[in-house]
Amino acid sequence: MTWHVRPRLKVAPRTVKRLKGAIREELRRGSGRSLSATIATLTPKLRGWVNYIKLAEVKGVFEGLDEWLRRKLRCLLWGQWKRAYTRAKNLMRRGLTEERAWRSAITGTTASPGLFETMEVLGRDRVLSRMERALAL
């Protein structure tokens, strides 16, 4: 070390890997629970980890973990909304337009192709029958 460079603490990759493994285990158990109950079980673990690592000065690790955890929680919620109608209804409740909500609900992804492109790939009759089943529920 030189006198003019202050060392920066960073998080060890093994620590991040261990935390992700613990969170994955908790999320596997959370598939039948509400999202708030799953978050309540994750909170103490995350608080403890943050308090342990709070002196680290590397922001990128924390941002990456935040993105990863949010994506995992969204996947958990998406899996709980099993039917296309439920997905569309809940997406519209969260502020998406009706067209985008139905497009996401039917194709299963948020960055989905348009309805007509989906009809070309899956077949017009199949897409229309999916929509009719979803609307009938």
C-alpha positions in Angstrom: 0.0 0.0 0.0 1.1 3.5 -0.6 0.5 6.4 1.7 -1.9 8.3 -0.6 -4.2 5.4 -1.6 -6.9 4.5 1.0 -7.9 0.8 0.7 -11.5 0.1 -0.1 -13.4 -2.8 1.5 -15.3 -5.0 -0.9 -17.6 -8.0 -0.5 -16.1 -11.4 -1.2 -17.8 -13.3 -4.0 -18.2 -16.4 -1.8 -20.2 -14.3 0.7 -22.6 -13.1 -2.1 -22.9 -16.7 -3.4 -23.7 -18.0 0.0 -26.4 -15.3 0.5 -27.9 -16.0 -2.9 -28.1 -19.7 -2.0 -29.9 -18.9 1.3 -32.3 -16.6 -0.4 -33.0 -19.3 -3.1 -33.8 -21.8 -0.4 -36.2 -19.4 1.2 -37.9 -18.6 -2.1 -38.4 -22.3 -2.8 -40.3 -22.6 0.4 -42.3 -19.4 -0.4 -44.1 -20.7 -3.4 -47.3 -21.5 -1.4 -47.1 -18.4 0.8 -48.1 -14.8 0.2 -45.5 -12.4 -1.0 -45.6 -10.4 2.2 -45.0 -13.6 4.3 -42.0 -14.5 2.1 -40.6 -11.0 2.4 -41.1 -11.1 6.2 -39.0 -14.3 6.4 -36.3 -12.8 4.1 -36.1 -9.5 6.0 -34.0 -10.7 9.1 -31.6 -12.5 6.9 -31.1 -9.5 4.6 -30.8 -7.1 7.5 -28.2 -9.3 9.1 -26.2 -9.5 5.9 -26.3 -5.8 5.3 -25.2 -5.1 8.9 -22.3 -7.5 8.4 -21.2 -6.0 5.1 -22.2 -2.3 5.7 -18.6 -1.1 5.8 -18.0 -2.2 2.2 -17.6 0.7 -0.2 -18.4 -1.1 -3.4 -21.8 -0.1 -4.6 -22.1 -2.4 -7.6 -22.4 -5.6 -5.6 -25.4 -4.2 -3.6 -27.1 -2.9 -6.8 -26.6 -6.2 -8.5 -28.1 -8.1 -5.5 -31.0 -5.7 -5.3 -31.8 -6.3 -9.0 -31.4 -10.1 -8.6 -33.7 -10.2 -5.5 -36.4 -8.1 -7.1 -36.4 -10.3 -10.2 -36.7 -13.4 -8.0 -39.6 -11.9 -6.1 -41.3 -11.0 -9.4 -40.8 -14.5 -10.7 -42.4 -15.9 -7.4 -45.4 -13.6 -7.9 -45.7 -14.4 -11.6 -45.8 -18.1 -10.7 -48.5 -17.5 -8.1 -50.7 -15.9 -10.7 -51.1 -19.1 -12.7 -53.9 -18.2 -15.1 -53.8 -15.6 -17.9 -56.9 -13.9 -16.5 -55.4 -13.5 -13.1 -52.1 -12.2 -14.5 -53.9 -9.6 -16.7 -56.2 -8.5 -13.9 -53.3 -8.0 -11.5 -51.1 -6.3 -14.1 -53.9 -3.8 -14.9 -54.4 -3.2 -11.2 -50.7 -2.3 -11.0 -51.0 0.3 -13.8 -50.3 -1.4 -17.1 -52.6 -0.7 -20.0 -55.1 -3.3 -20.9 -53.4 -4.2 -24.2 -49.9 -4.7 -22.6 -51.3 -6.6 -19.6 -53.1 -9.1 -21.9 -50.1 -9.4 -24.1 -47.9 -10.2 -21.1 -50.4 -12.5 -19.6 -51.0 -14.6 -22.8 -47.4 -14.9 -23.9 -45.9 -15.2 -20.4 -43.3 -12.5 -20.7 -43.4 -8.7 -20.2 -41.2 -8.0 -23.3 -43.4 -10.0 -25.6 -44.1 -9.7 -29.4 -47.3 -8.1 -30.6 -50.6 -10.0 -30.7 -50.4 -10.5 -34.4 -46.8 -11.9 -34.3 -48.0 -14.2 -31.6 -50.9 -15.3 -33.8 -48.5 -16.1 -36.6 -46.2 -18.3 -34.4 -48.9 -20.1 -32.3 -51.7 -20.0 -34.8 -54.6 -17.7 -34.8 -57.1 -20.2 -33.5 -54.9 -21.2 -30.6 -54.4 -17.6 -29.5 -58.0 -16.7 -29.8 -59.0 -19.8 -27.8 -56.5 -18.8 -25.0 -58.1 -15.4 -24.9 -61.6 -16.8 -24.8 -60.7 -19.2 -22.0 -59.1 -16.3 -20.0 -62.1 -14.0 -20.5 -64.6 -16.8 -19.6 -63.1 -17.2 -16.2 
